């Protein structure tokens, strides 16, 4: 591939990313916070049954009674990988106050397991594959993009959802009143 074609390809990809980002920003500012049905979205999420990285089926319902942070991510998603250390720090800091972070990987177990082991992720990782994008959509992720994070209170009611990366400061600001 010659340099002109490479440059054109990069320009097209960058422009598409910029347009998508602007569209997300407009949609986010135009829609009221948590405009989806909290009860049905949280109910579907809490009922989800997915295998962990060892193939053991897990149900999110097992963490009811805790403040739950559910993060949809993938090993191939750079913003997803960037926010995992913040989730690990928050899990360490507030586990004793009733916080549980759970990651749902939209990926293959063979890619997720070594990645989780290498990072020493300190919270459960479930592997949902591409089918879990529907679960993320039910939880309010209309675009089916990653990363996507949902925060549920101790009763399993969705308090916040966010498409795109979330930093530790914002995460702690949202969690503090719940813990």
C-alpha positions as a Markdown table, in Angstrom:
| # | Residue | x | y | z |
|---|---|---|---|---|
| 1 | Unk | 0.0 | 0.0 | 0.0 |
| 2 | Unk | 1.5 | 3.3 | -1.0 |
| 3 | Unk | 1.8 | 6.3 | 1.4 |
| 4 | Unk | -1.1 | 8.2 | -0.2 |
| 5 | Unk | -3.5 | 5.4 | 0.3 |
| 6 | Unk | -2.3 | 4.9 | 3.9 |
| 7 | Unk | -2.7 | 8.6 | 4.6 |
| 8 | Unk | -6.2 | 8.7 | 3.1 |
| 9 | Unk | -7.2 | 5.6 | 5.1 |
| 10 | Unk | -5.9 | 7.2 | 8.4 |
| 11 | Unk | -7.7 | 10.5 | 7.5 |
| 12 | Unk | -11.0 | 8.6 | 6.9 |
| 13 | Unk | -10.7 | 6.6 | 10.1 |
| 14 | Unk | -9.8 | 9.7 | 12.1 |
| 15 | Unk | -12.7 | 11.7 | 10.6 |
| 16 | Unk | -15.1 | 8.9 | 11.3 |
| 17 | Unk | -13.9 | 8.7 | 14.9 |
| 18 | Unk | -14.3 | 12.5 | 15.3 |
| 19 | Unk | -17.8 | 12.5 | 13.9 |
| 20 | Unk | -18.8 | 9.5 | 16.1 |
| 21 | Unk | -17.4 | 11.3 | 19.2 |
| 22 | Unk | -19.3 | 14.5 | 18.4 |
| 23 | Unk | -22.5 | 12.5 | 17.8 |
| 24 | Unk | -22.1 | 10.8 | 21.2 |
| 25 | Unk | -21.5 | 14.1 | 22.9 |
| 26 | Unk | -24.6 | 15.6 | 21.3 |
| 27 | Unk | -26.7 | 12.6 | 22.2 |
| 28 | Unk | -25.4 | 12.6 | 25.7 |
| 29 | Unk | -26.2 | 16.3 | 26.2 |
| 30 | Unk | -29.6 | 16.1 | 24.6 |
| 31 | Unk | -30.9 | 13.0 | 26.4 |
| 32 | Unk | -31.9 | 13.3 | 30.1 |
| 33 | Unk | -29.6 | 11.4 | 32.4 |
| 34 | Unk | -30.5 | 7.7 | 32.6 |
| 35 | Unk | -33.4 | 8.1 | 30.1 |
| 36 | Unk | -33.9 | 4.4 | 29.8 |
| 37 | Unk | -36.2 | 2.3 | 32.1 |
| 38 | Unk | -34.1 | 1.6 | 35.2 |
| 39 | Unk | -36.2 | -1.3 | 36.5 |
| 40 | Unk | -36.2 | -3.4 | 33.3 |
| 41 | Unk | -32.6 | -2.6 | 32.4 |
| 42 | Unk | -31.3 | -3.4 | 35.8 |
| 43 | Unk | -33.5 | -6.5 | 36.1 |
| 44 | Unk | -32.1 | -7.9 | 32.8 |
| 45 | Unk | -28.6 | -7.1 | 33.9 |
| 46 | Unk | -28.9 | -8.7 | 37.3 |
| 47 | Unk | -30.4 | -11.8 | 35.8 |
| 48 | Unk | -27.6 | -12.2 | 33.3 |
| 49 | Unk | -25.7 | -15.6 | 33.5 |
| 50 | Unk | -22.2 | -15.5 | 32.0 |
| 51 | Unk | -19.1 | -17.7 | 32.5 |
| 52 | Unk | -16.1 | -16.3 | 34.3 |
| 53 | Unk | -12.6 | -16.6 | 32.8 |
| 54 | Unk | -12.5 | -20.2 | 34.2 |
| 55 | Unk | -15.7 | -21.2 | 32.4 |
| 56 | Unk | -17.8 | -21.2 | 35.6 |
| 57 | Unk | -21.3 | -19.7 | 35.1 |
| 58 | Unk | -21.9 | -16.6 | 37.3 |
| 59 | Unk | -25.1 | -14.6 | 37.8 |
| 60 | Unk | -24.8 | -10.9 | 38.6 |
| 61 | Unk | -27.7 | -11.4 | 41.1 |
| 62 | Unk | -25.2 | -12.9 | 43.5 |
| 63 | Unk | -23.9 | -9.4 | 44.2 |
| 64 | Unk | -27.3 | -7.9 | 45.0 |
| 65 | Unk | -27.0 | -6.0 | 48.3 |
| 66 | Unk | -23.7 | -4.4 | 47.1 |
| 67 | Unk | -23.2 | -1.3 | 45.1 |
| 68 | Unk | -22.4 | -2.8 | 41.7 |
| 69 | Unk | -20.2 | -1.3 | 39.0 |
| 70 | Unk | -20.6 | -3.3 | 35.8 |
| 71 | Unk | -18.1 | -2.5 | 33.1 |
| 72 | Unk | -18.5 | -3.8 | 29.5 |
| 73 | Unk | -15.0 | -3.9 | 27.8 |
| 74 | Unk | -12.7 | -5.8 | 25.4 |
| 75 | Unk | -9.0 | -6.5 | 25.2 |
| 76 | Unk | -8.9 | -4.8 | 21.8 |
| 77 | Unk | -10.5 | -1.6 | 23.1 |
| 78 | Unk | -7.8 | 0.9 | 24.1 |
| 79 | Unk | -10.1 | 3.2 | 26.3 |
| 80 | Unk | -11.3 | 0.0 | 28.0 |
| 81 | Unk | -7.8 | -1.0 | 28.9 |
| 82 | Unk | -7.0 | 2.5 | 30.2 |
| 83 | Unk | -9.8 | 2.5 | 32.7 |
| 84 | Unk | -9.3 | -1.0 | 34.2 |
| 85 | Unk | -6.6 | 0.2 | 36.7 |
| 86 | Unk | -9.1 | 2.8 | 38.1 |
| 87 | Unk | -11.7 | 0.1 | 38.6 |
| 88 | Unk | -9.0 | -2.0 | 40.4 |
| 89 | Unk | -8.1 | 0.9 | 42.7 |
| 90 | Unk | -11.8 | 1.7 | 43.5 |
| 91 | Unk | -12.4 | -2.0 | 44.2 |
| 92 | Unk | -9.4 | -2.1 | 46.6 |
| 93 | Unk | -10.5 | 1.1 | 48.3 |
| 94 | Unk | -14.2 | 0.4 | 48.8 |
| 95 | Unk | -14.7 | -3.3 | 48.8 |
| 96 | Unk | -15.0 | -3.2 | 52.6 |
| 97 | Unk | -17.9 | -0.7 | 52.3 |
| 98 | Unk | -19.9 | -2.9 | 50.0 |
| 99 | Unk | -18.6 | -2.2 | 46.5 |
| 100 | Unk | -18.3 | -4.8 | 43.8 |
| 101 | Unk | -16.8 | -4.1 | 40.4 |
| 102 | Unk | -17.6 | -6.7 | 37.7 |
| 103 | Unk | -16.2 | -6.7 | 34.2 |
| 104 | Unk | -18.0 | -8.2 | 31.2 |
| 105 | Unk | -15.6 | -8.8 | 28.4 |
| 106 | Unk | -17.0 | -8.7 | 24.9 |
| 107 | Unk | -14.2 | -10.9 | 23.8 |
| 108 | Unk | -12.9 | -14.5 | 23.6 |
| 109 | Unk | -11.9 | -16.3 | 26.8 |
| 110 | Unk | -8.5 | -17.2 | 25.3 |
| 111 | Unk | -7.7 | -13.4 | 25.0 |
| 112 | Unk | -9.3 | -12.3 | 28.2 |
| 113 | Unk | -7.7 | -14.8 | 30.6 |
| 114 | Unk | -4.0 | -14.0 | 30.0 |
| 115 | Unk | -4.8 | -10.3 | 30.0 |
| 116 | Unk | -6.6 | -10.4 | 33.3 |
| 117 | Unk | -3.8 | -12.6 | 34.8 |
| 118 | Unk | -1.1 | -10.2 | 33.6 |
| 119 | Unk | -2.9 | -7.1 | 35.1 |
| 120 | Unk | -3.8 | -9.0 | 38.2 |
| 121 | Unk | -7.4 | -7.8 | 38.0 |
| 122 | Unk | -8.9 | -7.9 | 41.5 |
| 123 | Unk | -12.5 | -8.1 | 40.6 |
| 124 | Unk | -14.6 | -10.8 | 38.7 |
| 125 | Unk | -14.4 | -10.8 | 35.0 |
| 126 | Unk | -17.2 | -12.5 | 33.1 |
| 127 | Unk | -16.9 | -13.4 | 29.4 |
| 128 | Unk | -19.9 | -12.6 | 27.3 |
| 129 | Unk | -18.6 | -12.5 | 23.8 |
| 130 | Unk | -20.5 | -10.6 | 21.1 |
| 131 | Unk | -23.9 | -11.7 | 22.5 |
| 132 | Unk | -23.3 | -9.5 | 25.6 |
| 133 | Unk | -23.6 | -6.3 | 23.4 |
| 134 | Unk | -27.4 | -7.0 | 23.6 |
| 135 | Unk | -27.1 | -7.0 | 27.3 |
| 136 | Unk | -25.3 | -3.7 | 27.3 |
| 137 | Unk | -28.0 | -2.3 | 25.0 |
| 138 | Unk | -30.7 | -3.4 | 27.4 |
| 139 | Unk | -28.8 | -1.5 | 30.1 |
| 140 | Unk | -28.9 | 1.7 | 28.1 |
| 141 | Unk | -26.0 | 1.4 | 25.6 |
| 142 | Unk | -28.0 | 2.3 | 22.5 |
| 143 | Unk | -24.9 | 2.4 | 20.3 |
| 144 | Unk | -23.5 | -0.9 | 21.5 |
| 145 | Unk | -20.0 | 0.7 | 21.7 |
| 146 | Unk | -17.3 | 0.2 | 24.3 |
| 147 | Unk | -16.4 | 0.9 | 27.1 |
| 148 | Unk | -19.8 | 1.1 | 28.8 |
| 149 | Unk | -20.3 | 1.3 | 32.6 |
| 150 | Unk | -23.4 | 0.8 | 34.7 |
| 151 | Unk | -23.6 | 1.6 | 38.4 |
| 152 | Unk | -26.4 | -0.1 | 40.4 |
| 153 | Unk | -27.3 | 0.6 | 44.0 |
| 154 | Unk | -27.7 | -2.0 | 46.7 |
| 155 | Unk | -31.2 | -2.8 | 45.5 |
| 156 | Unk | -30.1 | -3.4 | 42.0 |
| 157 | Unk | -31.5 | -0.1 | 40.6 |
| 158 | Unk | -29.4 | 1.6 | 37.9 |
| 159 | Unk | -28.1 | 4.9 | 39.3 |
| 160 | Unk | -25.8 | 5.9 | 36.4 |
| 161 | Unk | -24.7 | 4.6 | 33.0 |
| 162 | Unk | -21.9 | 5.9 | 30.8 |
| 163 | Unk | -20.8 | 5.2 | 27.3 |
| 164 | Unk | -17.1 | 5.9 | 26.9 |
| 165 | Unk | -14.2 | 5.8 | 29.5 |
| 166 | Unk | -14.8 | 6.9 | 33.1 |
| 167 | Unk | -12.0 | 8.2 | 35.3 |
| 168 | Unk | -11.5 | 7.4 | 38.9 |
| 169 | Unk | -12.4 | 10.8 | 40.1 |
| 170 | Unk | -15.9 | 10.7 | 38.5 |
| 171 | Unk | -16.4 | 7.1 | 39.5 |
| 172 | Unk | -15.7 | 7.9 | 43.2 |
| 173 | Unk | -17.9 | 11.0 | 43.1 |
| 174 | Unk | -20.8 | 8.8 | 41.8 |
| 175 | Unk | -20.1 | 5.9 | 44.3 |
| 176 | Unk | -19.4 | 7.9 | 47.5 |
| 177 | Unk | -23.1 | 8.7 | 48.3 |
| 178 | Unk | -24.0 | 5.0 | 47.6 |
| 179 | Unk | -21.5 | 3.5 | 50.0 |
